[in-house]
Amino acid sequence: MKKNNRVQVILECTEHKKTLLKGTSRYVTTKNKKNTNHRISLKKYNPILKKVTIHKEIK
């Protein structure tokens, strides 16, 4: 049997929490847990703030 090292992770906007706007900006992606064992952060578009922000991995 082949082991599957890819896992799904949820990315959440870090700047959106600081504002008092409703809703959250979240993205679902996959990462290889064997090569990337730390939490990832990517630049993604936030449709509520209408700009590109940093999204960090949440548990």
C-alpha positions as CSV (number, residue, x, y, z in Angstrom):
1,M,0.0,0.0,0.0
2,K,1.1,3.5,-0.8
3,K,1.2,6.1,2.0
4,N,-0.5,9.4,1.3
5,N,1.6,12.3,2.7
6,R,-0.7,15.0,1.4
7,V,-3.2,16.5,3.9
8,Q,-5.9,19.2,3.6
9,V,-5.3,22.4,5.5
10,I,-7.4,25.5,6.0
11,L,-5.9,28.9,5.5
12,E,-7.5,31.9,7.3
13,C,-6.9,35.6,6.7
14,T,-4.8,37.3,9.4
15,E,-5.8,40.9,8.7
16,H,-9.5,40.2,8.7
17,K,-9.5,39.4,12.4
18,K,-8.3,42.9,13.2
19,T,-11.3,44.6,11.4
20,L,-14.8,44.5,12.8
21,L,-16.3,43.3,9.5
22,K,-18.5,40.2,9.4
23,G,-17.4,36.9,7.8
24,T,-14.1,35.3,7.3
25,S,-11.9,34.7,4.3
26,R,-10.8,31.0,4.3
27,Y,-9.2,28.8,1.6
28,V,-8.7,25.0,1.6
29,T,-5.5,23.6,0.1
30,T,-3.2,20.6,0.4
31,K,0.3,20.3,1.6
32,N,2.9,17.5,1.9
33,K,3.3,16.9,5.6
34,K,6.5,15.0,5.1
35,N,8.3,17.9,3.3
36,T,6.4,20.8,5.1
37,N,5.9,19.9,8.7
38,H,5.5,23.5,9.9
39,R,2.4,25.7,9.3
40,I,2.3,27.5,6.0
41,S,1.3,31.0,5.1
42,L,0.3,32.2,1.6
43,K,-0.8,35.4,0.0
44,K,-4.4,35.0,-1.1
45,Y,-7.2,37.4,-2.2
46,N,-9.6,38.5,0.5
47,P,-13.0,39.3,-1.2
48,I,-14.3,41.1,1.8
49,L,-11.3,43.5,2.2
50,K,-10.9,43.5,-1.7
51,K,-7.1,43.1,-1.5
52,V,-4.4,40.4,-1.3
53,T,-3.6,39.5,2.3
54,I,-1.6,36.8,4.2
55,H,-3.5,33.7,5.0
56,K,-2.1,31.4,7.7
57,E,-2.8,27.8,8.4
58,I,-5.2,27.1,11.2
59,K,-5.8,23.8,13.0
